[in-house]
Amino acid sequence: MQRTALAVAAVSAEDLSKAGVADVTGLTKLVPSLIVQPATGASVGFYLRGVGSLVGNAFTENPVAFNFNQVYIARPAALLGSFYDLERVEVLKGPQGTLYGRNATGGAINVIPTKPKLGHFGGSINLEYGNYNAIRAQAAVNLPVGENAAFRLAGQVANRDGYLSDGYDDENGQALRGSFRLEQGAVSATLVADYFHQGGKGTGGVLVPSQFAPSAPPVDDRIGNSDPRSTSALLGAILANPFLPPPVKIVSPTLNGILLARNDGFNDNDVWGISANIDVDLDFATLTVVPAYRDSRPDYLTYNGGYYGRVTETAKQKSLEVRLSSNGDGPLKYVVGGYYFDEDQSSFNHFVQGQVLSTKFAVDLDNRSAALFGQATYEVIPDFRLLAGVRYSHERKKTAIALTQTGIFAGVPVDPFNNAVAPVRVSPAAKTFEKVTWKGGIEWDVTPRNLLYANVATGFKSGGFYIAALDNTFSPEKITAYTLGSKNSFFGNRMKLNFEGFYWDYNDQQINFIGSTRNLNAQGNPVTGSGLKTTNAGKSRIYGAEVELSVQLSRQGTFMANVQYLNAKYTNFSFTAIGATAPRTTCATSVNPAVPAPPGQSAFLVNCSGKSQINTPKWSATLGYEHVVPVGEMDLVLGARTKIESSRFLAIDYLPEERQGSYMTSDLYLTLKGKEGKWSVTGFVNNIEDETIYAGTSLRPVYPAVFNILRPPRTYGVRAGFEF
């Protein structure tokens, strides 16, 4: 990594274990520049140095590419269940469109599983138990098959009670992965098949005290939003607010009036995939072929936004990547290749707030992407290289939507789950996007252990559709990133000091948020609904610097620090919201008579220009220290890690309850292990301060209460590992 002219954080499997990182959301506390934001059901969104978006349904895609075993994974639910039996996880910062494919506007996350080892019989068993009845068991076995082949089987079972009072935020998952590796002459091939099932109640939310809901329980108490203490506070706030639409008389919490969060949420998500990595040594170059297929089937009921949300989806992804990489020590090194991606999705969504609002829609999506790419470095003079890369991308998106929209039925006994309103079918629509992205730079080995580099790179994420009948398209987003960096090793590699400064020019960022959507009723007339919509943010600029330091203070002690400064601001960002009253936001709002609105409602121009970008703390840092004490034939390892972050907003409403204040959270671990590392026993405490940290936020439509997702509270336990 020190010889690579790229800002990349590499996290080993051992580091993941020490930090208690069991899924992709846990990477947030190890990589300061990365924020992983859980959303509804099985979805997650990535924010890397300010580039990111909320990912909440089949229409939305991450602008940070997620790759498992060299395969780009498009669907948020398909990211789950991969964090076990790993070699490492890499987080590449900045546009990676040249080599890492589609939707790498902000960077890429590479999850690299452990490969089968030829001629080796062995395995490992890892067990963990902690508070909240947390049980995690991992096992792997490596079996040689003759001299040229090997098979590896790994699995994980995890179960934990919920962190919230109503049982939500629990964990229930089972995963299995099989790998086969064959080396024969010039050919090396690895086949990987994996399966994951996620059960449990799923992600939950808490009602946040605010001017709208002053009697909401304290967030620190972790009172889930289906807990009677939370539902009564929300209902009281609605009935007491004279500016809100009149609620229907509540006859039943299920079929009439305001539907409040309940305790019947669940996850029943299945993901499986198969891929191959085939390398052929052609002497002058290596030919790599990566075919892959992935099937993702999320099926869940969630209330984490304060209302009923039922989603079933099937996403089938096929991809093929072919690369030719140069071999040898000549002055020219290159990678050229082609990429094809084919995805078909079908999804049913139903969101219910009671008779005040109920929306059903079915979605069929067809995504096709093809690309040609190449990147090369040329050593002009000894230790000085020029870099150039280019990628041509062609994307086509096609969609068909069936909508069922109900509005406010004051006093009318309509069942919002089985209403009689006829569906509105939208004619299939298709859009095509083409873009050439490029990268250029210089690399200079000042000494064999000191690298200086500078580059300019561009990124692109295609446009598309969101769920509505009218005005439901958005444009591509584009980024130009300027980078100056240095990687250095001193004192016989006992000290590593890396620095990177960056300036990013970000245009038409795709912002996903729950807002007003324009649909059609049974008579074909426009009506205003609510849903996850996408708009382009205009322009923003991002600049900052990151410093990474690792110092071996003695034979026993190592200190680590990673500090990032980030200044990210929307220089031009406005959008239109439609409703009976102005949207709840701290951005400037004004009536926009030029935009048509249904009777009794108005169009409001919301201007957030000058606001900081969401999920962009100005300062963030991770600090760690590890000390090894020899004890006879064993080692005692004492370790501590701290994450520090300044304040940030989590949503574009910029409400006080959507703001995460500055915080510090620390982990401690104590490990006793054998000298050869064959066994270990660890006691750990994570989030010693028991800090309450917001992981995500949702502004409830119609009745604008804010519900936030929380990161884990203080957890502690013991884990044991054995290798054979």
C-alpha positions in Angstrom: 0.0 0.0 0.0 2.9 2.4 0.7 4.0 2.0 -2.9 0.5 2.8 -4.3 -0.1 6.4 -5.3 -3.6 6.3 -4.0 -5.4 7.2 -0.7 -6.5 3.8 0.5 -7.2 2.4 4.0 -6.5 -1.3 4.3 -8.2 -3.1 7.3 -7.0 -6.6 8.1 -9.2 -9.4 9.3 -7.4 -9.1 12.7 -8.2 -5.4 12.9 -11.9 -6.1 12.0 -12.1 -8.7 14.8 -10.4 -6.4 17.4 -12.9 -3.6 16.6 -15.9 -6.0 16.7 -16.8 -5.1 13.1 -19.2 -7.7 11.9 -20.8 -6.0 9.0 -20.2 -3.1 6.6 -21.8 -0.5 8.9 -19.0 -1.0 11.5 -16.3 0.3 9.0 -17.4 3.8 10.1 -15.3 3.6 13.3 -12.2 2.4 11.6 -12.0 4.7 8.5 -12.6 8.4 9.4 -13.4 9.5 5.9 -16.2 6.8 5.6 -19.7 7.0 7.0 -22.0 4.0 6.5 -25.6 5.0 7.0 -28.2 2.2 7.5 -31.6 2.9 6.0 -34.8 0.9 5.7 -34.8 -2.8 6.0 -31.6 -4.2 4.4 -30.3 -1.0 2.8 -27.2 0.9 3.6 -25.7 4.1 2.1 -22.1 5.2 1.9 -20.6 8.7 2.3 -16.9 9.0 1.5 -15.5 12.5 2.0 -18.9 13.9 1.5 -19.8 11.9 -1.7 -22.8 9.7 -1.0 -26.6 9.4 -0.8 -29.3 7.8 1.2 -30.2 4.4 -0.2 -33.7 3.3 0.6 -35.3 1.3 -2.2 -34.7 -0.5 -5.5 -34.4 2.8 -7.5 -31.4 4.1 -5.5 -27.7 3.2 -5.9 -24.6 4.0 -4.0 -22.1 6.4 -5.4 -19.4 4.5 -3.6 -18.7 1.2 -5.4 -18.9 -2.0 -3.2 -16.9 -4.9 -4.6 -16.9 -8.4 -3.2 -14.2 -10.8 -4.5 -13.6 -8.3 -7.4 -17.3 -8.2 -8.3 -19.3 -4.9 -8.2 -22.5 -5.4 -6.1 -25.3 -3.0 -7.1 -28.1 -3.7 -4.6 -27.8 -2.5 -1.0 -29.3 -5.7 0.4 -26.7 -7.7 -1.5 -23.9 -6.2 0.6 -24.9 -8.1 3.7 -23.4 -11.2 5.2 -19.9 -10.9 3.7 -17.8 -9.9 6.8 -16.3 -13.2 7.9 -13.2 -15.3 6.9 -11.7 -12.3 5.1 -8.1 -11.4 4.1 -8.8 -7.7 4.3 -11.1 -4.8 3.4 -9.8 -1.9 1.4 -11.4 1.6 1.2 -10.2 3.6 -1.8 -10.9 7.3 -1.5 -11.8 9.5 -4.5 -13.2 8.7 -8.0 -12.3 5.2 -9.1 -14.2 5.1 -12.3 -11.2 4.2 -14.5 -10.6 0.8 -13.0 -13.3 0.1 -10.5 -16.4 0.4 -12.6 -19.8 2.0 -12.4 -20.9 4.2 -9.5 -17.4 4.8 -8.1 -17.9 8.6 -7.9 -16.7 8.9 -4.4 -14.5 5.8 -4.1 -14.7 2.0 -3.7 -14.9 -0.5 -0.9 -13.2 -3.8 -1.7 -14.0 -6.9 0.4 -11.5 -9.6 -0.2 -12.3 -13.1 1.2 -9.7 -15.6 2.2 -8.7 -17.8 -0.7 -8.1 -21.6 -0.5 -4.5 -22.4 0.3 -2.8 -25.1 -1.9 -1.3 -28.1 0.0 -2.6 -27.0 3.3 -5.0 -28.7 5.7 -6.3 -26.5 8.5 -9.0 -24.2 9.7 -10.2 -22.0 12.4 -13.0 -21.6 15.0 -14.0 -18.3 16.5 -16.7 -18.0 19.2 -18.0 -14.8 20.8 -20.5 -14.0 23.6 -21.6 -10.6 24.9 -24.3 -8.6 26.5 -27.7 -8.4 24.8 -27.3 -12.2 24.6 -25.0 -11.7 21.6 -23.7 -15.0 20.2 -21.4 -15.2 17.1 -19.8 -18.3 15.8 -17.4 -18.5 12.8 -15.6 -21.5 11.4 -13.5 -22.3 8.4 -11.8 -25.3 7.0 -9.2 -25.6 4.2 -8.8 -28.9 2.4 -6.1 -29.7 -0.2 -7.3 -31.6 -3.3 -4.1 -33.0 -4.7 -1.1 -30.7 -5.3 -2.8 -28.2 -7.5 -6.2 -27.6 -6.0 -7.8 -26.7 -2.7 -11.3 -26.3 -1.2 -12.3 -23.9 1.6 -15.6 -23.8 3.4 -16.5 -21.0 5.9 -19.6 -20.1 7.7 -21.0 -17.7 10.4 -24.0 -17.7 12.7 -24.9 -14.6 14.6 -27.8 -13.8 17.0 -28.4 -10.9 19.3 -31.3 -9.3 21.2 -32.3 -5.8 20.1 -30.7 -2.6 21.4 -34.1 -0.8 21.6 -36.8 -1.3 24.2 -39.2 -2.8 21.6 -36.7 -5.5 20.5 -35.7 -3.8 17.2 -32.0 -3.4 16.2 -31.4 -7.1 16.8 -29.3 -9.5 14.8 -30.1 -12.9 13.3 -28.1 -14.1 10.4 -26.6 -17.3 8.9 -23.9 -17.2 6.2 -22.0 -19.9 4.3 -19.3 -19.6 1.7 -17.5 -22.2 -0.4 -14.3 -21.6 -2.5 -12.4 -23.8 -4.9 -9.0 -22.9 -6.2 -7.1 -24.6 -9.1 -3.7 -23.9 -10.4 -2.6 -25.7 -13.6 0.3 -24.5 -15.6 -0.3 -20.9 -16.6 -3.9 -20.9 -15.4 -5.1 -20.0 -11.9 -8.8 -20.1 -11.1 -10.9 -19.5 -8.0 -14.6 -20.2 -7.8 -16.6 -18.6 -4.9 -20.2 -19.3 -4.0 -21.9 -17.7 -1.0 -25.3 -17.5 0.7 -26.7 -15.3 3.5 -30.0 -15.2 5.3 -31.0 -12.3 7.5 -33.8 -12.7 9.9 -34.9 -10.9 13.1 -37.0 -7.8 13.6 -34.6 -5.5 11.8 -33.5 -1.9 12.1 -35.6 0.2 14.5 -35.9 3.9 15.2 -36.5 6.3 18.1 -38.7 9.4 18.2 -36.5 12.4 18.8 -37.7 15.1 21.2 -38.3 18.4 19.3 -40.5 21.4 19.2 -43.0 19.2 17.3 -42.8 16.3 19.8 -41.7 17.7 23.1 -42.9 14.8 25.2 -40.8 12.2 23.3 -38.7 10.0 25.6 -35.0 10.9 25.9 -33.0 9.4 23.0 -30.4 8.0 25.5 -33.1 5.7 26.9 -33.3 3.9 23.5 -37.1 3.7 23.6 -38.1 2.1 20.3 -40.8 3.8 18.2 -43.3 1.0 18.6 -43.0 1.3 22.4 -46.2 2.8 23.9 -44.1 5.5 25.5 -43.1 6.6 22.0 -46.4 6.1 20.2 -48.4 8.0 22.8 -45.9 10.9 22.6 -46.3 11.0 18.8 -50.0 10.8 18.9 -50.2 13.5 21.5 -48.0 15.8 19.4 -50.2 15.2 16.3 -53.5 15.9 18.2 -52.0 19.0 19.9 -50.7 20.7 16.7 -53.3 23.0 15.1 -51.3 23.4 11.9 -51.4 19.8 10.8 -54.0 18.0 8.7 -56.9 16.8 10.9 -56.3 13.2 11.8 -59.1 10.7 11.3 -60.8 9.5 14.4 -58.8 6.5 15.7 -61.1 3.4 15.8 -58.3 0.9 15.4 -54.6 1.3 15.3 -54.5 -0.9 12.2 -57.3 0.1 9.8 -58.3 3.7 10.8 -56.8 7.0 11.4 -53.1 7.3 12.1 -51.2 4.1 11.8 -48.5 4.1 14.5 -45.4 1.9 14.6 -46.1 -1.6 15.8 -44.0 -4.5 17.0 -44.5 -6.9 14.1 -41.6 -5.8 12.0 -39.3 -8.5 10.5 -36.5 -9.3 8.1 -36.6 -12.3 5.8 -33.8 -11.5 3.4 -31.9 -14.0 1.2 -28.8 -13.3 -0.8 -26.7 -15.7 -2.8 -24.1 -15.4 -5.5 -21.4 -17.2 -7.5 -18.3 -15.8 -9.1 -15.0 -16.8 -10.6 -11.6 -15.2 -10.9 -9.6 -16.8 -13.8 -6.0 -15.6 -14.4 -4.0 -16.8 -17.4 -0.3 -16.0 -17.6 0.5 -15.0 -21.2 4.1 -14.2 -20.3 4.0 -10.6 -21.5 0.7 -10.0 -19.6 -1.9 -11.6 -17.4 -5.4 -12.1 -18.8 -8.1 -12.0 -16.0 -11.7 -13.0 -16.5 -14.3 -12.4 -13.8 -17.8 -13.7 -14.5 -20.4 -13.3 -11.7 -24.1 -13.8 -10.8 -25.9 -12.5 -7.7 -29.5 -13.0 -6.6 -30.8 -10.6 -3.9 -34.3 -11.1 -2.4 -35.1 -8.7 0.5 -38.4 -9.2 2.2 -39.1 -7.0 5.2 -41.6 -5.0 7.2 -40.1 -1.9 8.9 -41.3 1.0 11.1 -38.0 2.7 11.5 -39.4 5.9 9.9 -42.4 5.9 12.3 -44.8 4.3 9.8 -45.5 1.0 8.1 -43.2 0.0 5.3 -43.5 -3.3 3.5 -41.0 -4.3 0.8 -40.4 -7.4 -1.2 -37.9 -7.4 -4.0 -36.0 -9.6 -6.4 -32.8 -8.4 -8.0 -30.8 -10.6 -10.4 -27.4 -9.3 -11.4 -25.0 -10.7 -14.1 -21.6 -9.2 -14.8 -18.5 -10.0 -16.7 -15.1 -8.2 -16.5 -12.1 -9.0 -18.7 -8.7 -7.4 -18.0 -5.2 -7.6 -19.5 -2.5 -6.5 -17.1 1.2 -6.1 -18.1 3.9 -8.3 -16.6 7.5 -7.6 -16.1 9.7 -4.7 -14.9 9.6 -2.6 -18.0 9.0 1.2 -17.9 5.4 0.7 -19.1 2.8 -0.9 -16.9 -0.8 -1.0 -18.0 -4.3 -2.5 -17.5 -6.9 -2.6 -20.3 -10.3 -4.2 -20.3 -14.0 -4.3 -20.8 -17.0 -4.6 -18.5 -20.6 -5.7 -18.9 -23.4 -5.5 -16.3 -27.0 -6.7 -16.6 -29.5 -6.3 -13.8 -33.3 -7.1 -13.6 -35.3 -6.1 -10.6 -38.9 -6.4 -9.6 -40.1 -4.8 -6.4 -43.4 -4.3 -4.4 -43.6 -1.5 -1.9 -46.4 -0.4 0.4 -46.1 2.5 2.9 -49.0 3.3 5.2 -49.6 6.1 7.7 -53.3 5.1 8.1 -56.1 6.9 6.3 -54.1 10.0 6.1 -51.8 8.5 3.4 -51.3 5.1 1.8 -49.1 4.4 -1.2 -48.6 1.1 -3.1 -46.3 0.7 -6.0 -44.8 -2.1 -8.0 -41.5 -1.5 -9.9 -39.8 -3.3 -12.7 -36.3 -2.1 -13.5 -33.9 -3.1 -16.2 -30.3 -1.8 -15.9 -27.6 -2.4 -18.6 -24.1 -1.1 -18.5 -21.1 -1.6 -20.7 -17.6 0.0 -20.5 -14.1 -0.1 -22.0 -11.3 1.1 -19.8 -7.5 1.4 -19.6 -4.9 2.8 -17.3 -1.1 3.0 -17.7 2.0 4.3 -16.0 5.2 5.1 -17.8 8.6 5.6 -16.1 9.9 8.6 -18.0 13.2 8.7 -16.0 14.2 6.5 -13.1 11.8 6.9 -10.2 9.5 9.3 -12.0 6.3 8.1 -13.7 3.4 9.6 -15.7 -0.1 8.1 -15.2 -3.0 8.2 -17.6 -6.4 6.4 -17.6 -9.7 6.6 -19.5 -13.0 4.9 -19.4 -16.0 5.0 -21.7 -19.3 4.1 -20.0 -22.7 3.4 -21.7 -25.7 2.9 -19.4 -29.4 2.2 -20.2 -32.1 2.2 -17.6 -35.7 1.1 -18.3 -38.6 1.2 -15.9 -42.3 0.4 -15.6 -44.2 1.5 -12.5 -47.7 0.6 -11.3 -49.0 3.1 -8.6 -51.9 2.9 -6.2 -52.3 6.3 -4.5 -54.7 7.2 -1.7 -54.9 10.6 -0.2 -56.6 12.0 2.9 -59.9 10.3 3.6 -61.3 12.4 6.4 -64.2 10.6 8.0 -64.4 7.9 5.3 -63.9 4.3 6.5 -61.3 3.2 4.0 -59.0 0.4 4.7 -55.5 1.8 3.7 -54.1 -1.8 3.3 -56.7 -2.9 0.8 -58.2 0.3 -0.7 -60.4 0.3 -3.7 -58.6 3.0 -5.6 -57.6 1.8 -9.0 -53.9 1.6 -9.8 -52.3 4.0 -12.2 -50.0 2.4 -14.7 -47.1 4.5 -16.0 -45.9 3.7 -19.6 -42.5 2.1 -19.7 -39.7 4.7 -19.9 -36.1 4.4 -20.8 -33.0 6.6 -20.7 -29.5 6.2 -22.0 -26.4 7.8 -20.5 -22.9 8.0 -22.0 -19.7 9.4 -20.4 -16.0 9.4 -20.8 -14.1 9.7 -17.5 -10.3 10.0 -17.2 -7.4 10.2 -14.8 -4.0 11.8 -15.1 -1.1 12.2 -12.8 2.5 12.0 -11.8 4.4 9.7 -9.3 7.8 10.4 -7.9 9.8 8.0 -5.7 11.9 10.7 -3.9 13.6 7.9 -2.1 12.9 4.1 -2.0 10.6 4.8 1.0 9.2 8.2 0.1 6.5 8.6 -2.6 5.1 11.9 -3.8 2.1 12.0 -6.2 -0.4 14.3 -7.7 -3.4 13.5 -10.0 -6.7 14.7 -11.4 -9.5 12.3 -11.8 -13.2 12.5 -12.9 -16.2 10.4 -11.9 -19.6 9.7 -13.2 -22.9 8.2 -11.9 -25.7 7.8 -14.4 -29.1 9.4 -14.0 -32.4 7.5 -13.7 -35.9 7.5 -12.3 -37.5 7.7 -8.9 -40.9 6.4 -7.8 -43.6 8.8 -9.1 -45.9 9.1 -12.1 -44.9 12.7 -13.0 -41.5 14.4 -13.2 -39.7 11.3 -12.0 -36.3 11.6 -13.7 -32.9 13.0 -12.5 -29.6 13.7 -14.3 -26.2 12.1 -13.9 -23.8 13.4 -11.3 -20.2 14.3 -12.1 -17.1 15.0 -10.1 -13.6 16.3 -10.7 -11.1 15.5 -8.0 -7.6 17.1 -7.5 -5.2 15.3 -5.2 -1.7 15.9 -3.9 -0.3 13.2 -1.6 2.8 11.7 0.0 3.5 8.3 1.5 6.6 7.9 3.7 8.4 5.3 5.8 11.1 6.3 8.3 13.4 4.7 10.9 13.6 1.3 9.2 9.9 1.2 8.6 9.1 1.8 12.3 7.2 4.9 11.4 4.7 5.4 8.6 3.5 8.9 7.8 1.1 9.6 4.9 -0.6 12.8 3.8 -3.2 13.7 1.2 -4.7 17.0 0.3 -7.7 17.1 -2.0 -10.2 19.5 -3.7 -13.3 18.0 -5.3 -15.7 19.9 -7.7 -19.0 18.0 -7.4 -21.8 18.8 -9.9 -25.4 17.5 -9.9 -25.0 15.3 -6.8 -28.0 12.9 -6.6 -29.8 13.6 -3.3 -32.3 11.0 -2.1 -34.8 12.0 0.6 -38.3 11.4 1.6 -40.4 14.2 0.1 -43.4 15.1 -2.0 -44.0 13.2 -5.2 -46.5 13.9 -8.0 -48.7 11.0 -9.0 -52.1 10.4 -10.6 -55.3 9.4 -9.0 -57.8 6.9 -10.5 -59.3 9.6 -12.6 -55.9 10.5 -14.0 -55.6 13.8 -12.1 -52.4 14.9 -10.4 -52.2 14.3 -6.7 -49.4 14.8 -4.2 -48.0 11.8 -2.4 -44.9 11.1 -0.4 -42.0 8.9 -1.1 -38.2 8.5 -1.6 -37.4 10.9 -4.4 -34.1 11.9 -6.0 -33.1 15.4 -7.1 -29.9 16.9 -8.4 -28.2 19.2 -5.9 -26.6 21.6 -8.4 -23.0 22.3 -7.3 -20.9 21.7 -4.2 -17.2 21.9 -3.4 -15.2 19.7 -1.1 -11.7 20.2 0.2 -9.7 18.9 3.0 -6.7 16.9 4.1 -6.0 13.5 5.7 -3.0 12.4 7.7 -2.2 8.8 8.6 0.5 8.0 11.2 1.7 4.6 12.6 4.7 4.5 15.0 6.3 1.5 16.5 7.3 3.1 19.8 9.1 0.0 21.1 9.2 -3.7 20.4 6.0 -4.0 22.4 4.1 -0.8 21.6 2.5 0.7 18.5 0.6 4.0 18.2 -1.8 4.7 15.3 -3.6 7.8 14.2 -5.8 8.8 11.3 -7.0 12.4 11.2 -9.2 14.1 8.5 -10.2 17.7 8.0 -13.2 18.1 5.6 -14.9 21.3 4.4 -17.9 20.5 2.2 -20.5 23.0 1.2 -23.4 23.2 -1.3 -22.7 26.2 -3.4 -26.0 25.8 -5.4 -28.7 23.6 -4.1 -32.5 24.1 -4.4 -35.5 21.9 -5.0 -39.3 22.1 -5.1 -41.6 20.6 -2.4 -45.4 20.5 -2.7 -47.8 20.5 0.2 -50.6 22.3 2.1 -47.9 24.0 4.3 -44.3 24.8 3.9 -42.0 21.8 4.5 -40.3 21.5 7.8 -36.7 22.7 7.2 -34.2 25.3 8.2 -33.4 26.0 4.6 -34.9 29.2 3.0 -38.4 28.6 1.6 -40.7 30.6 -0.6 -43.8 29.9 -2.6 -43.1 29.1 -6.3 -46.3 30.0 -8.3 -44.7 28.8 -11.5 -44.9 25.2 -10.5 -48.5 23.7 -10.6 -49.9 22.2 -7.4 -53.1 20.3 -6.5 -56.0 22.3 -5.1 -55.4 23.5 -1.5 -51.6 23.0 -1.9 -48.7 25.1 -3.0 -45.3 24.6 -4.5 -42.4 25.8 -2.3 -38.9 26.5 -3.5 -36.5 25.2 -0.9 -33.0 26.7 -1.1 -30.2 25.0 0.9 -27.3 26.8 -0.9 -24.5 27.6 1.5 -25.3 24.7 3.8 -22.7 22.1 4.7 -23.1 18.8 2.9 -24.7 16.1 5.0 -22.6 13.5 6.7 -19.5 15.7 6.5 -18.0 16.2 9.9 -15.3 19.0 9.7 -13.0 16.9 11.9 -12.8 13.2 12.4 -10.1 10.9 13.8 -9.3 7.5 15.0 -6.5 7.0 17.6 -5.2 3.6 18.8 -2.5 2.1 20.9 -1.5 -1.6 21.3 1.0 -3.0 23.7 2.3 -6.6 23.8 3.5 -8.0 27.1 5.3 -11.4 26.9 4.0 -13.9 29.5 6.1 -17.1 29.4 5.1 -18.9 26.2 2.2 -16.5 25.6 1.6 -12.8 24.8 -0.8 -10.5 26.6 -2.0 -7.8 24.2 -3.6 -4.6 25.6 -5.3 -2.4 23.0 -7.4 0.8 23.0 -9.1 2.7 20.1 -10.9 6.0 20.1 -13.1 7.6 17.4 -13.6 11.4 17.6 -15.9 13.2 15.3 -17.2 16.8 15.1 -20.9 17.6 14.5 -22.7 16.9 11.2 -26.2 16.9 9.8 -27.7 13.6 8.6 -30.4 15.0 6.2 -31.1 17.9 4.0 -33.9 19.3 6.2 -31.1 20.5 8.5 -33.4 20.2 11.6 -31.8 20.3 15.1 -33.0 16.7 15.7 -31.2 15.6 12.5 -27.9 16.9 13.8 -25.3 14.6 15.3 -23.3 16.5 17.8 -19.6 16.0 18.3 -18.7 12.9 20.2 -15.9 10.5 21.3 -16.3 6.8 21.6 -13.7 4.3 22.8 -13.0 0.6 22.7 -10.8 -1.6 24.9 -9.6 -5.1 24.4 -7.3 -7.5 26.3 -6.1 -10.6 24.5 -4.1 -13.6 25.7 -2.7 -15.6 22.8 -0.1 -18.3 22.1 3.3 -17.3 20.7 2.5 -18.9 17.3 -1.0 -17.4 17.2 -2.8 -20.7 17.2 -5.2 -19.7 19.9 -6.4 -16.5 21.6 -8.9 -15.4 24.2 -10.1 -11.8 24.3 -12.2 -9.7 26.6 -13.6 -6.5 25.1 -15.7 -3.4 25.8 -16.9 -1.3 22.8 -18.3 2.3 23.2 -17.1 2.5 26.8 -18.7 6.0 27.1 -22.1 4.5 26.1 -22.4 7.4 23.7 -25.7 7.7 21.8 -24.7 8.2 18.2 -27.1 8.8 15.3 -26.6 6.5 12.4 -29.5 7.6 10.2 -32.6 9.8 10.2 -36.0 10.0 8.7 -38.5 12.9 8.7 -42.0 11.3 8.9 -44.3 12.6 6.0 -47.5 14.5 6.7 -46.9 14.6 10.5 -43.2 15.8 10.6 -41.7 14.0 13.5 -38.1 12.9 13.2 -37.1 9.3 13.9 -33.4 8.4 14.1 -31.5 5.1 13.8 -28.9 4.7 16.5 -25.4 3.1 16.5 -24.8 0.4 19.1 -24.7 1.3 22.8 -21.9 0.0 25.1 -21.3 -3.6 24.4 -18.9 -6.1 26.1 -18.1 -9.7 26.0 -15.5 -12.4 25.4 -14.3 -14.0 22.2 -12.1 -17.1 21.7 -10.3 -18.3 18.6 -8.5 -21.5 17.7 -6.5 -22.4 14.5 -5.5 -25.9 13.4 
